[in-house]
Amino acid sequence: MNAIRDIILNGLLIAVIAHGLIGISLIWDKVLLKRPGTKNLLSYVFWLGAISVFGLVLIPFGFKMPSWKLAGMGFAAGLLDLIASYFYYSALKSGEASEELAVMGGFAPVATALIAIPLLREPVGGELAGFIVMTIGGFVMFFAEKQPLKKMLPKIVLASAGFGLMNVFQKIVFNSTNFVSGYVFFTFGTFVGSIALLAPPSWRRQIFEHSEEATPSSKFWYMVNRFVAGLGSFLVIFAISRANPAIVEAISGVRYIIIFLGAYAITQLKPSWFREDFRKPILIAKATATCLVVIGLVLVALSGGGAGAAGPQ
């Protein structure tokens, strides 16, 4: 029984499943963000944050009030998640699904590791080789074809920095209190951030006008997709509580394996949803990047990457 429990609670396995679910949700996000009723980014991000309030249902299951410093850090991590998500989805909306995801797969782990250097004992745990290989895979995927860097790069850098700081804050909180206590403050921060978006009247009008314009079908699939994304995000946070945050972020390469395969299938079978460029050189480069991610995962697994603590200094 203990062996089965250890497998189920392995941080590496949890991260792979989590990023796989998020990859699936991002493919559908790409479709939804092209529909008239769901394409307004502000409205989209508002509901993304508002739904996080359901994380408070965990309060009866082990919540203990941490110190004000830890509570503030968890709350700040939730706010950072919403801010970084805005820039992330803005990048996703402005280009091809697989490329934005790939560059996040390269920049976000690096940002997490750099931010972790002064704050955590082990910025990438003991899995440096796997971390480097997975991160290189992200950059290979991005440079597979020419991108409008002026348009995309500022958003991607801001999103990566936001997610990196969020990951490190989460890890510090989880190392000092239990998972439920840290997660409750994280979701509360995200929820409060989304409510703050309603303060400017022009933003409030955008959010509710575009929400009303969405067809019942769009609203239904949006909620289904948010559930999938929410489950994936919850598992990412749980994985960070069990493993090194930079490694968990590097495993986000699993997302763009899913994106790569999903975008290829949609381009071939449902081009009316969206189309991406899969000429032979690009296809080879993306396949190479996918192989690098898989190799990196194997290296991390062989080095026992599922249980890194990486506590605060």
Secondary structure, 3 states (H helix, E strand, C coil): CHHHHHHHCCHHHHHHHHHHHHHHHHHHHHHHCCCCCCCCHHHHHHHHHHHHHHHHHHCCCCCCCCCHHHHHHHHHHHHHHHHHHHHHHHHHHHCCHHHHHHHHHHHHHHHHHHHHCCCECCCCCCCHHHHHHHHHHHHHHHCCCCCCHHHHHHHHHHHHHHHHHHHHHHHHHHHHCCHHHHHHHHHHHHHHHHHHCCCCHHHHHHHHHHHHHCCHHHHHHHHHHHHHHHHHHHHHHHHHHHCCHHHHHHCCHHHHHHHHHHHHHHHHHCCCCCCCCCCHHHHHHHHHHHHHHHHHHHHHHHCCHHHCCCCEC
